[in-house]
Amino acid sequence: MTTSINLTLGPLLYLWPTDKFRDFYFRIADEAPVDVVVLGETICSKRLHLMESEIASVIERLQAAGKTVWLSTLAMVTLDRESRYQRELAEVDAHLVEANDLSALRLLKGRPHAVGPFVNIYNGETARLLVRNGATSICLPPELPATSVSEITRACPGPKFELFAFGRVPLAISARCAHARSKGRTKDNCQFVCQEDPDGLAVKTLSGQPFLALNGVQTVSHACQALLASPEELRSMGIGSLRLSPQDCDMVEVSKGFRALADCEKDAGEVAARIRTLYPDAPLANGFHHGQAGAQWIARNKNSTSSNSS
């Protein structure tokens, strides 16, 4: 009997209105065929209090639907209050904590935890070190090619390895907020302008081509990563789970597409075509996975490639 490929819904990287946040996760609980849901603010600590009133009800709804809930740490710590938040989160016993910053890895040492895609893992020795630290699940960085993924998983048997399979690719995070600056505001007085762009603020080249997107202090790709490997390919690479990063589209249907692919009910071409209708705002890309420029789309079972601006 072959092992099923799991689906993980990663943390919401964008700032959405509170009611949209709640309704999104309620629907995920009721309708999405995902196994794990990662909750928590990962990008900007100023957003934390905006979702606090709904977190308990969201967790309750997800668990009642049979979903496993993890809690994500911040991806960058620059302030004392952020350091306190990381320490408090690391002490939570009710849920597995996902470390997305090196300071969190120190705090979680000796306890079972997950490691998110914001932690750079580029070789097997790093993965083994994290496992010795207590990591039971590792989501590898989205820029890794398949060859490197296979080398890491072979060198480090034991944890469940995960690939960042859907969503705008997280590229950088900064102590400064370019999103606020672009709208004439400062980080300290941003007035949460990032909420105006639920899928990020497009950044264009001088020639007017979409290039990147701003999400508060974070920079993400313009293109949307879509890794549509068969379950046999994933298992041969040592992958047991795929991560779907929430975008401003029908994530329930996106997750159903990946579930159908993982269960061999649909092929990659069918799923890609469906995703393009669900999320037409960004071109699909899988170049990193194939060792090419990240914004490229390499069609399955074809020799041709096409380049998109990321």
ABEGO torsion letter per residue (X at the ends): XBBBBBBBBBBBABBBBAAAAAAAAAAAAAABBBABBBBEBAABAAAAAAAAAAAAAAAAAAAAAGBBBBBBBBABBABAAAAAAAAAAAABAABBBBBABAAAAAAABGBBBBBBAABBBABAAAAAAAAAAGBABBBBBAABBAAAAAAAAAABBGBBBBBBABEBBBABBBABBAAAAAAGBBAAAAGGAAAABAAEBBBBBAAGBBABBBBEABBBBABBBBBABBAAAAAAAGBABBBBBBBBBBAAAAAAAAAAAAAGABBAAAAAAAAAAABAABBBBAAAAAGBBAABBBBBGBABBBBBBX
